[in-house]
Amino acid sequence: MPTLILADFSKTLTAPTSKTTWSLFKESGLFPADYAAKRDEFFETYRPLELEGDNAMVSEWFGKHLDLLVEYWASGKMADVVHSSLDNETLLPREGLEEFLAYVKDSGTALRIVSSGISELIQKFLALHGAKLSIGFPEKTSSGIYANDLVLHDGTRNVRTPADKLYATASLIDGFDRVVVLGDAPEDFAVPGVRYVEGGKVRGYSLTDETIVPGVAFLGKDASLTDLIDRIA
Ligand SMILES: [Mg+2]
């Protein structure tokens, strides 16, 4: 019976000290100063609106930043951005990531990464740690990455919904008998219509100090992903 692990990316599969995927391009030093200036301008305009919970404006912000990344040929530099980010420690794996990805592969568990970050960067980072994931989900119960795609395949800009609404896409969990939700923040656990109860279809696993919902396993902020394997196996 197929099991799905629905996982956030930033600070869940990456270390809690890592930066978000959106900030790594500037931090990498691989892009010119005028990219950084435009990126900062967007940040100053849209960040206050994000804090007000204006999701429409956050989508607009993502779209503008994606266009900027296309303008500066970021897709061709993605592997370099990941390597640079690992070198300067702005992006690090959470402890136990490789063991966790090996478990997922060996056990035939589907892994779907749902993130408000950038698909290609997540894909490259995970490939370095042993997981070959497609962008999107080619088959009903396959693994994949659901985030903002920089390389477009259908000619349309595919701006995803901000993180707190991502899990509202109920089709993400269709076809699975058991779903484990893995995240580091309360909004990572917002799967509407699904109750987090022991023995229920979906169970949540918090990797922060906060106990999110009744019945979830509490792993704490220093939790290793290896610890998770015993709990979900
Ligand atoms: Mg996160």
Residues whose N, C-alpha, C, O or C-beta is under 5 A from the ligand:
A	BS01	MG	D8 F9 S10 K11 T12 D184
